[in-house]
Amino acid sequence: MKRSRIGYTFIALAAAGALALSGCSSSGGETGGGDAGSGGGIITVNNTEPQKGLVPADTTEVGGGKVVDALWEGLVYYDIDGVTQMGVAESIESDDNTTWTIKLREDAVFSDGTPVMAKNFVDAWNYAANVDNAMGNQYFFSTIEGFSETEPVEAMSGLKIVDDYTFTVKATPDFPDRLGYSAYYPLPDVAFEDMEAFGQNPIGNGLYKMDGEDAWKHNESISLVKNDTYVGPREVANDGVDFKIYASLDAAYTDLLGNNLDVLDQIPDTSFAVFQDELGDRAINQAGALTTTLAISENLEHFSGEEGKLRRAALSMALDREEIIDVIFEGTNVPAKDFTSPVVDGYAEDLEGAEKLEFNPEEAQKLWAEADAMSPFEGTLEVATNSDGPHQVWVEAVANQWANNLEIEAAPKLYPTFQAFLDDREADVVGGPFRAGWQGDYPGAYNYLQPLYYTGASSNHGFYANPEFDALLDEAAAESDHDARVEKLNEAQEILLEDMPSIPLWYQGTTGGHSEGVDNVAFGWNSVPLFNEITKN
């Protein structure tokens, strides 16, 4: 989900400890929703079928996330460079970096015309944080006082409504950094009548709205139109967005070349060598905030305890990342040096243990042999991915390198759909290493670590648990000093490099393109196109 001029800005804490975010707009206007140019019409973009209903706090994958972000606006949003801008909030202030007072603009409404009020945020957050509701993004509320990961809490003590358009939050110093993420979006009262039904035809407060009762045609398309009730700081330059659901990126790319698709946000691996020549100045190739890893369940035989550490380190060092990047990705990716992203403030390439991310087949064979001395590995090591995405070719290359460099049997395990792959990952039945990736929810290093590796976190599909790692993340979240926070996060990363719960592979570049029928196509810090700025020719 990202773009060209990628940057990261921590929300600066003033010397007195107060934070005041004043309303501003990347477009320069104080109100939006109107046409920014002459290019109306519906924009068509590629997508995958969302795994779940379109409920912000339960959407944890890209297919649903792109749609949710188009339908909602949060307290803040991130501009093209990842810099925080005001959305529904007029101000977010604190005198002690603990209790945050949030004042809302009073003209914001949902697409059904009902006002966006303090209760719509507080009720949505309490619902999402309540373990009984089993929301995928529950952990995002762990920084708020009164949160419980295991016990049902209907109302967190850290949330207080002051008046219709003001509420307070008692949370950690880094809390405001996250507020542009979809987990924190407000919900209208009607959502709580039947959340499952609401997810099929949601009502948001963003730049777009669902195009009628049957806007979501499952496994086919999701149609959005411009939301005329939107009064926020951004503008919409088209009449709507039609998310076309494809079974493969190759099919989407063919449609792009034929001008039957306006925007493609990921080039299939089969076209890396030719897409820039074929698309010319309509090609997108820039830095991104996406990371690709191989995760391995801690519950898998031969991959727990000390034996597991040895095997994961061996698998990492048996991979020639640069060769795969050069041959398959045409140099569009960058070999991983850590567990975050080069676009994140505090990124470091010299962490203790980073040598495990370097190609060293001799050391890899030695470590694998040490693990075999504990418990011999037999059979075929399968590496899993979905075949409806652009991953099969490089997964095959990984399996080949493991077979050649470790002298073991290795082969791909292919799932027909992304949804089937996700379901087995969550159920812990994949049975071997599997492709994993992370697209930043908000531009902060913490977001690359906590959701994936904190004990019990919703995207911790490797079921990793280390109390020392958890403690460092908790300390980082509570730290108001920027440099001290980064230092603790890097210490936590060094624990990951020791344990290797997953194998970092590369930082994925943002590749994409657009048809001849649209202009003003730009990709943001998170590799997602800025749909509202695209114009039809």
C-alpha positions in Angstrom: 0.0 0.0 0.0 2.6 2.7 -0.9 4.2 5.5 -3.2 7.0 7.6 -4.8 8.2 10.2 -2.3 8.1 7.9 0.8 8.9 9.4 4.1 8.2 8.8 7.8 7.5 11.4 10.4 7.1 10.6 14.0 4.6 12.9 15.6 6.8 15.3 17.4 6.4 15.8 21.1 6.8 19.4 22.2 9.2 20.4 24.9 6.4 20.9 27.4 5.1 17.4 26.6 2.0 18.7 24.8 1.0 17.5 21.4 -1.3 19.7 19.2 -2.1 18.5 15.7 -3.8 21.3 13.9 -6.0 20.8 10.8 -4.2 20.8 7.5 -4.7 19.5 4.1 -2.4 18.1 1.4 -4.7 19.5 -1.2 -4.7 23.0 0.3 -8.5 23.2 0.7 -10.4 23.3 4.0 -13.3 21.3 2.7 -13.5 18.6 0.1 -15.7 16.2 -1.7 -16.1 18.2 -4.8 -14.4 17.6 -8.2 -10.8 18.6 -8.1 -10.5 18.5 -11.9 -12.5 17.9 -15.1 -11.9 14.1 -15.1 -15.1 12.5 -13.8 -16.0 8.9 -14.4 -15.5 5.6 -12.6 -11.9 4.4 -12.0 -11.3 0.6 -12.3 -8.6 -1.0 -10.1 -7.5 -4.5 -9.4 -8.2 -6.2 -6.1 -8.6 -9.6 -4.3 -11.7 -10.9 -2.6 -11.7 -9.6 1.0 -11.3 -12.4 3.5 -14.0 -11.0 5.8 -16.8 -8.4 5.9 -15.8 -4.8 5.5 -15.6 -3.9 9.2 -12.6 -1.7 9.8 -11.5 -3.4 13.1 -11.8 -6.8 11.5 -10.0 -6.2 8.2 -6.4 -7.3 8.3 -5.6 -8.0 4.7 -5.0 -5.8 1.6 -8.0 -6.8 -0.4 -10.4 -5.6 2.3 -8.1 -2.8 3.5 -8.1 -0.9 0.2 -11.9 -0.7 0.2 -12.2 0.1 3.9 -9.8 3.0 3.6 -11.8 4.4 0.7 -15.0 4.2 2.6 -13.8 5.8 5.9 -11.8 8.7 7.3 -10.3 8.5 10.7 -9.2 11.1 13.2 -6.1 11.6 11.0 -4.9 10.3 7.8 -1.4 9.9 6.2 -0.5 11.8 3.1 1.5 10.6 0.2 4.7 10.9 2.2 3.3 9.2 5.3 3.0 12.5 7.2 0.0 12.8 9.6 -2.8 15.2 8.5 -6.0 16.0 10.2 -9.2 14.1 9.2 -12.2 14.1 11.5 -10.1 15.5 14.4 -9.6 19.2 14.9 -7.0 18.7 17.6 -5.3 15.9 19.6 -3.6 17.3 22.7 -1.9 16.1 25.9 -0.1 17.8 28.8 1.4 14.6 30.1 1.8 12.2 27.1 -0.7 9.9 28.8 -4.2 11.5 28.7 -5.1 12.7 25.2 -8.0 15.1 24.5 -9.5 14.7 21.1 -11.8 17.3 19.6 -13.7 16.5 16.5 -14.9 18.8 13.7 -18.6 19.2 14.0 -19.6 19.0 10.3 -18.5 15.4 9.6 -21.2 12.9 8.8 -21.6 9.3 7.7 -22.8 8.6 4.2 -26.3 8.0 5.5 -26.3 11.6 6.8 -25.9 10.8 10.6 -23.3 12.9 12.4 -19.9 11.6 13.3 -19.7 12.1 17.0 -17.4 11.2 19.9 -19.6 8.2 20.8 -19.0 6.8 17.3 -15.3 6.5 18.0 -15.7 5.4 21.6 -18.3 2.8 20.9 -16.4 1.4 17.9 -13.1 1.2 19.9 -14.8 -0.5 22.8 -16.4 -3.0 20.5 -13.2 -3.7 18.7 -11.2 -4.1 22.0 -13.7 -6.6 23.5 -12.3 -10.1 23.2 -15.8 -11.5 22.9 -16.2 -9.8 19.5 -13.1 -11.5 18.1 -12.0 -8.6 15.9 -8.8 -9.1 14.0 -7.4 -5.8 15.0 -8.2 -6.1 18.7 -4.5 -5.7 19.7 -4.4 -2.2 18.4 -6.3 -1.1 21.5 -3.9 -2.7 23.9 -2.2 0.7 24.6 -5.5 2.1 26.1 -6.1 1.8 29.8 -8.6 -0.8 30.7 -7.9 -3.1 27.7 -7.8 -6.8 28.4 -6.6 -9.4 25.9 -8.4 -12.3 27.6 -11.3 -10.9 29.6 -14.4 -9.3 28.0 -14.5 -5.5 28.7 -17.5 -3.6 27.3 -16.1 -0.2 28.2 -12.4 0.5 28.6 -11.6 2.8 31.6 -9.3 4.8 29.4 -12.1 6.1 27.1 -14.3 9.0 28.3 -16.8 11.1 26.4 -16.6 14.7 27.4 -19.3 16.1 25.1 -20.8 15.3 21.7 -17.6 16.2 19.9 -14.9 15.7 22.5 -13.5 12.5 24.2 -10.4 11.6 26.1 -8.1 8.6 25.8 -5.7 7.4 28.5 -3.0 5.6 26.6 0.8 5.3 25.9 2.9 8.2 24.5 3.0 6.6 21.0 -0.8 6.3 20.8 -1.3 9.2 18.4 1.2 7.8 15.9 -1.3 5.0 15.0 -4.6 6.9 14.6 -4.6 6.9 10.8 -5.0 3.1 10.7 -8.4 1.6 9.9 -8.8 -0.1 13.3 -9.5 3.4 14.7 -12.3 4.4 12.3 -15.7 5.4 13.7 -18.9 3.3 13.3 -22.4 4.6 12.9 -25.0 3.4 15.5 -26.6 1.1 12.9 -23.5 -1.1 12.7 -24.1 -2.5 16.2 -27.5 -3.8 15.3 -26.0 -6.5 13.1 -22.2 -6.2 12.6 -22.0 -9.2 10.2 -24.7 -7.7 7.9 -23.1 -4.3 8.2 -19.8 -5.7 6.9 -21.5 -6.7 3.7 -22.9 -3.2 3.0 -21.0 -0.8 5.3 -21.7 2.9 5.9 -18.5 5.0 6.3 -17.7 8.6 6.5 -15.0 8.8 3.9 -14.4 9.9 0.3 -16.5 7.1 -1.2 -19.6 5.1 -0.3 -21.0 1.7 -1.5 -22.9 1.9 -4.7 -26.2 0.5 -3.5 -27.3 -2.7 -1.7 -25.5 -5.1 -4.2 -22.3 -3.1 -4.5 -20.3 -6.1 -3.4 -20.6 -8.9 -5.9 -18.5 -11.6 -4.2 -15.4 -12.8 -6.2 -16.3 -10.3 -8.9 -16.3 -6.7 -7.9 -16.9 -4.0 -5.2 -18.3 -0.8 -6.6 -17.9 2.6 -4.8 -19.2 6.0 -5.8 -18.2 9.4 -4.6 -19.6 10.3 -1.2 -21.3 13.7 -1.6 -21.7 14.0 2.2 -17.9 14.1 2.8 -16.7 17.4 4.1 -13.1 16.6 5.1 -9.9 18.1 3.9 -9.4 15.9 0.8 -11.0 16.2 -2.6 -12.3 13.6 -5.0 -11.5 14.0 -8.7 -13.6 11.2 -10.1 -17.1 9.7 -9.7 -16.1 6.4 -8.0 -13.9 3.4 -7.8 -14.8 -0.1 -9.1 -12.6 -2.8 -7.5 -12.4 -5.6 -10.0 -11.5 -8.9 -8.3 -9.0 -11.1 -10.2 -8.0 -14.7 -9.7 -4.5 -13.8 -11.0 -2.4 -10.7 -11.5 -1.5 -11.9 -15.0 -5.2 -11.5 -16.0 -5.2 -8.1 -14.4 -2.1 -7.0 -16.3 -3.5 -8.2 -19.6 -6.6 -6.1 -18.9 -4.3 -3.1 -18.1 -2.5 -3.5 -21.4 -5.8 -3.6 -23.2 -7.1 -0.5 -21.4 -9.8 -2.6 -19.7 -8.4 -1.8 -16.3 -7.4 1.7 -15.2 -4.9 1.0 -12.4 -2.9 -2.0 -11.4 -1.1 -1.8 -8.0 1.2 -4.8 -8.4 2.9 -6.2 -11.5 3.0 -10.0 -11.8 6.4 -11.5 -11.6 6.0 -12.8 -15.2 6.1 -9.3 -16.5 8.8 -7.7 -14.4 11.3 -7.7 -17.3 8.9 -6.0 -19.7 6.4 -3.9 -17.9 8.4 -0.7 -18.0 9.0 -1.0 -21.7 5.3 -2.0 -22.4 3.8 0.8 -20.2 6.4 3.5 -20.7 5.7 6.6 -18.6 2.6 4.8 -17.3 4.7 2.4 -15.3 5.3 2.7 -11.6 8.5 1.5 -10.0 9.5 3.1 -6.7 10.5 2.4 -3.1 7.9 0.8 -0.9 7.1 0.0 2.7 6.3 -3.7 2.1 8.4 -6.5 3.5 8.4 -10.2 2.5 9.3 -13.0 4.9 9.0 -16.7 5.3 7.3 -17.6 8.6 7.5 -21.0 10.2 5.1 -22.1 13.0 6.8 -22.6 16.4 4.4 -25.6 16.8 5.8 -27.4 13.8 7.9 -30.5 14.4 11.6 -29.8 14.1 11.1 -26.0 14.3 10.6 -25.4 18.0 13.2 -24.7 20.7 16.9 -24.7 20.0 16.5 -27.1 17.1 14.1 -24.7 15.5 16.5 -21.7 15.9 19.2 -23.6 14.2 17.0 -24.7 11.3 15.5 -21.3 10.7 19.0 -19.7 10.7 20.2 -22.4 8.3 17.3 -21.8 5.9 17.9 -18.0 6.0 21.7 -18.4 5.2 21.0 -20.9 2.5 19.1 -18.3 0.4 20.8 -16.1 -2.1 18.4 -13.2 -1.9 20.3 -11.1 -4.4 20.2 -13.8 -7.1 16.4 -14.2 -6.7 15.9 -10.4 -6.8 18.1 -10.0 -9.9 16.7 -13.0 -11.9 13.0 -12.9 -10.9 12.3 -9.4 -9.7 14.6 -7.6 -12.2 16.2 -5.7 -9.4 13.0 -4.1 -8.1 13.4 -5.4 -4.6 16.1 -4.9 -1.9 17.6 -7.7 0.3 16.3 -7.5 3.9 18.7 -6.3 6.6 16.1 -6.3 9.4 12.5 -7.0 10.2 11.1 -3.5 9.4 11.6 -1.3 6.3 14.2 1.2 5.1 11.5 3.9 5.0 10.9 3.7 8.7 12.7 6.1 11.0 15.3 4.3 13.0 16.0 1.6 10.4 19.4 0.0 11.0 21.5 -2.4 8.9 24.0 -3.2 11.5 21.9 -5.0 14.2 23.6 -7.8 16.1 22.7 -11.0 14.4 22.1 -9.5 11.0 24.7 -11.8 9.5 22.0 -14.5 9.5 20.4 -12.6 6.6 23.5 -13.0 4.4 24.1 -15.8 2.0 26.4 -18.3 3.6 25.7 -21.9 2.4 28.7 -23.4 4.3 27.4 -22.0 7.6 23.9 -23.0 6.7 24.9 -26.6 6.1 26.7 -26.6 9.5 23.7 -25.3 11.3 21.3 -27.8 9.6 23.7 -30.6 10.6 23.7 -29.4 14.2 19.9 -29.5 14.2 19.8 -33.0 12.6 22.1 -34.2 15.4 19.3 -33.2 17.8 16.5 -34.8 15.7 16.9 -35.9 12.1 14.7 -34.1 9.6 13.1 -36.5 7.1 10.8 -36.0 4.1 10.1 -33.0 2.0 10.2 -29.4 3.3 7.3 -27.6 1.7 7.1 -23.9 1.4 3.6 -22.6 1.0 2.0 -19.7 -0.9 -1.2 -18.9 -2.9 -1.0 -19.4 -6.6 -3.4 -16.6 -7.5 -0.8 -14.0 -6.6 2.7 -13.1 -8.0 4.6 -15.4 -5.7 4.8 -18.9 -7.2 8.0 -18.3 -9.2 10.1 -17.0 -6.4 8.8 -19.6 -4.0 9.9 -22.3 -6.4 13.3 -20.6 -6.5 13.5 -20.6 -2.7 12.7 -24.3 -2.7 15.4 -25.0 -5.3 18.0 -23.1 -3.4 17.2 -24.9 -0.2 17.4 -28.3 -2.0 20.7 -27.4 -3.6 22.4 -25.6 -0.7 21.2 -27.8 2.2 21.0 -31.1 0.2 17.4 -31.7 1.3 14.1 -32.4 -0.4 12.2 -29.1 -0.8 9.2 -28.1 -2.9 6.4 -25.5 -3.2 3.0 -26.1 -1.6 0.5 -24.1 -3.6 -3.0 -22.9 -2.5 -5.5 -22.0 -5.2 -6.7 -18.8 -3.5 -5.3 -16.2 -1.1 -8.3 -16.7 1.2 -7.7 -20.5 1.4 -4.0 -19.8 2.2 -4.9 -17.2 4.9 -7.4 -19.6 6.5 -4.8 -22.4 6.8 -2.2 -20.0 8.2 -4.6 -18.8 10.9 -5.6 -22.4 11.7 -1.9 -23.4 12.0 -2.2 -26.3 9.5 0.1 -25.2 6.7 2.7 -27.7 7.8 5.9 -25.9 6.7 7.5 -22.5 6.0 5.0 -20.2 4.3 5.1 -16.8 2.5 4.3 -13.9 4.7 4.4 -10.2 4.0 3.6 -7.0 5.8 2.2 -3.8 4.4 2.5 -1.0 6.9 -0.8 0.0 8.7 0.8 3.2 9.8 4.3 4.6 9.3 6.0 3.4 12.4 8.6 0.7 13.2 6.5 -0.7 16.0 3.8 -1.7 13.5 6.3 -4.0 11.8 7.1 -5.8 15.0 4.1 -6.0 17.4 1.4 -7.4 15.1 3.7 -10.1 13.8 5.8 -11.2 16.7 4.2 -10.1 20.0 2.7 -13.1 22.0 -0.8 -13.7 20.8 -0.9 -10.8 18.3 -3.5 -11.2 15.6 -1.0 -11.6 12.7 1.5 -13.7 14.7 0.8 -16.8 12.5 4.1 -18.4 13.5 2.9 -18.5 17.1 6.1 -16.9 18.3 6.3 -16.1 22.0 9.2 -14.4 23.9 8.5 -12.5 27.1 11.8 -10.5 26.8 10.8 -9.3 23.3 7.3 -8.5 24.5 8.7 -6.4 27.4 10.9 -4.4 25.1 7.9 -3.5 22.9 5.9 -2.5 25.9 8.7 -0.3 27.0 9.1 1.2 23.6 5.3 2.0 23.4 5.5 3.8 26.8 8.7 5.8 25.9 8.1 9.4 25.1 11.7 10.1 23.9 12.1 9.3 20.2 15.7 8.1 20.3 15.1 5.9 23.4 12.0 4.4 21.7 14.0 3.5 18.5 16.8 2.0 20.7 14.3 -0.3 22.4 12.8 -1.4 19.2 16.2 -2.2 17.8 17.0 -4.2 20.9 13.8 -6.1 20.3 14.8 -6.8 16.7 18.1 -8.3 17.9 16.0 -10.8 19.9 14.2 -11.6 16.7 17.5 -12.1 14.8 18.5 -14.5 17.6 15.3 -16.5 17.5 14.4 -16.1 13.8 10.6 -16.6 14.1 10.5 -15.7 10.5 13.0 -15.3 7.7 13.2 -11.7 6.3 13.7 -11.9 2.5 13.4 -8.5 0.9 11.8 -5.1 1.0 9.4 -5.2 -1.9 9.4 -2.4 -4.4 6.2 -0.7 -5.4 5.5 -1.7 -9.0 2.3 -0.9 -10.9 0.9 0.9 -13.8 -2.1 2.6 -15.3 -4.0 2.6 -18.6 -4.1 5.3 -21.2 -7.6 6.3 -19.9 -6.5 7.9 -16.6 -4.1 10.6 -15.3 -2.8 11.8 -12.0 -1.9 8.4 -10.8 0.3 8.3 -7.7 1.1 5.7 -5.1 1.4 6.5 -1.5 3.8 5.7 1.3 2.0 2.4 1.8 2.0 1.4 -2.0 -1.7 2.0 -2.4 -2.8 4.4 -5.2 -4.4 7.7 -4.1 -7.7 6.8 -5.7 -9.3 10.1 -5.0 -6.7 12.0 -7.1 -7.0 9.9 -10.2 -8.8 11.5 -13.2 -10.4 10.0 -16.2 -9.2 11.4 -19.6 
